Amino acid sequence: MTSRTERILIIDSDERARSELGRYLEARGFYVTGYPDLASARSLFDDNIPDIIFADLSPDAIGELAGRLEDAETFTPIVACYSTADASEIVNALRAGAADIVLKPCSDDRGALDDVIGKLFDRVRVNRLNQLYRQELEEANRDLRDGIAELRADQRAGRKVQLRMLPDREQVLSGFSINHLIKPSLFLSGDFLDYFRITEDKVLVYIADVSGHGASSAFVTVLLKNLTNRLQRNLRRGSSDDILYPDRFLERINSELLDTGLGKHVT
C-alpha cells in the first residue's frame, strides 16, 4: 500500500456504505475519517480540513457544507453520493456546491470512482499551488512596500541633512547680498551650493551639479561640504591656503572625488 498524506472525509448515515467506501479508500493509501452526519463532522474543521469530502447529504446540507468551507477559505471539493440518479436532486446538489456526483455503492464502479478522485485531487493540487504562489506574491509585495517605505524614510532623512548643509539665506558678506533657492527633482540629489567669507575682502561662492541622481550623488555634496570646511580650518590654522586659489581648490575637489571611486563628476 502506498503511503499518502491526502485526507478524505466521508459523511454518510449509512454505516455499511460509509465503511465500504472507507476501506476502499484506505486501501488506496488515503487517510480516511467518517461521520454519520454533518453535525458530528463539524469538529473536524477546527483542526484538519480534509482534501476531498464524499457526502450523502441533501442539496441544502451540501450548500451549508460548501458555505462552511468557503468561510474557512479552503478549496475542498464535495462529491455528492446518491443511491438513485434523480436528475432534480443531482442538479440541486451541483448548484449548492458539489463538485461531482457518484452513485452508491461508490466502490462498485471503482474505475469511475478513481477517475473522480484523480480529477479532483489534480484540482486540489493546482489550487494549493496557486494559493502558495499568491501567498509568496503577497509576502514579496509586503517586503517591497516595507523596503520602499524604509527607502523613503532614509531619503527624507538624507534630504534633511542636505538642507542643513546649505548656508543661511539672505546673508550680507563683504558688502554682497546673497540669497538662494534650490529645488531638487528628487529627495536626494547632486544639486548643491555654498557661500561664505574666507577673508575680510573675499567671499567664496560655488554651485555644484553632481552627475546622476540619488544617494550616490548626494554623498558627493557631503564630500564637498566637508572639504570646504576643512580648507577653511586649514586657512585659519595657517597650514594651507588652497581655498584662496580656484585652481588649487578645484584640484583638491577633483582628487578627493576620484578617491571615492563613485564614478561621479561635478560641474
Protein Blocks (a to p, Z undefined) as FASTA:
>chain_A
ZZdfbdcddddfblklmmmmmmmmmmnopacdddfbfklmmmmmmmmccfbdcddddfkl
mmmmmmmmmmnopacddddddfbdcfklmmmmmmnopabdcdddfklmmmlmmmmmmmmm
mmmmmmmmmmmmmmmmmmmmmmmmmmmmmmmmmmmmmmmmmmmmpccehiaeehiacddd
dddfbfbdcbdcddddfbfkbccddddddehedjklmmmmmmmmmmmmmmmmmmmnopac
klmpmklmmmmmmmmmmmnonopacZZ
